[in-house]
Amino acid sequence: MRNSLSPLAWFQLICVLLGLMLLNSPVTADSGHKEVNEKDIHFFPTTEISLGDFPAEGPILDIGGGGEGIIGRLKGSQVVAIDINERELAEAPDGPLKIVMDASELKFLDNSFNCVTIFFTMMYIPAELHGKVLGQCARVLKPGGRLMIWDMNLTAQPSGAKKIAAIRLKIQLPGKTVKPGYGTHWPAKALDAAHYKQLADSCGLQVSAETDNGSTFYLELKKP
Ligand SMILES: C[S@@+](CC[C@H](N)C(=O)[O-])C[C@H]1O[C@@H](n2cnc3c(N)ncnc32)[C@H](O)[C@@H]1O
């Protein structure tokens, strides 16, 4: 799943990503793919994200770090990429230490990382597990550490809207542009920055930075 340029390649990519999302349960590592009809997909406008190198001390835990492995591309061997799907990890670029693991049951000890990242993964995790996943991230963060989340700003499904909400991104990394597509079932209730901030608050995390790009957001949360 590297750079996808033609409309057909885009559609195939969305099918693969949606197939994984639709068929993976949090405890199932690999359930295969399911076709999604393009007429059921609402595409948000392509969004550009500039992802510059950011400072982080020690290993960075990247949640759902398979697929395009964007954080791994940026921070290389400093990254510990966990993903529930072994194939997604295998397809991600080399560099990070890759471990098959469920984000809702992290196997790391408390206070292990200064930095945890979640790049367009929360939208692939069932909403009822979001609190548990953020709780696990808070647990493995060291005091003073930060959780960085990039994701879609999804409203509740508008009436009459197509079943699937998808977005094409143009990600500017230092010296490279990557163009992945991410999609999910349009949720019954909003899964936006406010949803994640509320859950983060219940886990004792404090918002330290925030950017709203319309269809996407970036949230930085600090463990006191
Ligand atoms: C859009 S994909 C890859 C996003 C990736 N961060 C990137 O840079 O492209 C989302 C990933 O989340 C993973 N995932 C879904 N549920 C998970 C869970 N409970 N624990 C860990 N990974 C999960 C999927 O297997 C998939 O590889």
The ligand as an ORCA input file, in Angstrom:
! r2SCAN-3c Opt
* xyz 0 1
  C      -5.299      2.855      8.234
  S      -4.471      1.545      8.894
  C      -2.802      2.085      9.078
  C      -2.597      3.435      9.663
  C      -1.108      3.685      9.857
  N      -0.862      4.339     11.135
  C      -0.490      4.470      8.723
  O       0.452      5.222      8.981
  O      -0.931      4.319      7.565
  C      -5.036      1.346     10.562
  C      -4.365      0.194     11.245
  O      -4.952      0.016     12.530
  C      -4.818     -1.352     12.834
  N      -5.694     -1.682     13.952
  C      -7.043     -1.765     13.968
  N      -7.480     -2.117     15.191
  C      -6.373     -2.268     15.970
  C      -6.169     -2.629     17.329
  N      -7.191     -2.921     18.149
  N      -4.899     -2.673     17.782
  C      -3.846     -2.379     16.966
  N      -3.987     -2.046     15.679
  C      -5.236     -1.989     15.176
  C      -5.201     -2.037     11.531
  O      -4.748     -3.363     11.477
  C      -4.514     -1.146     10.519
  O      -3.247     -1.579     10.163
*
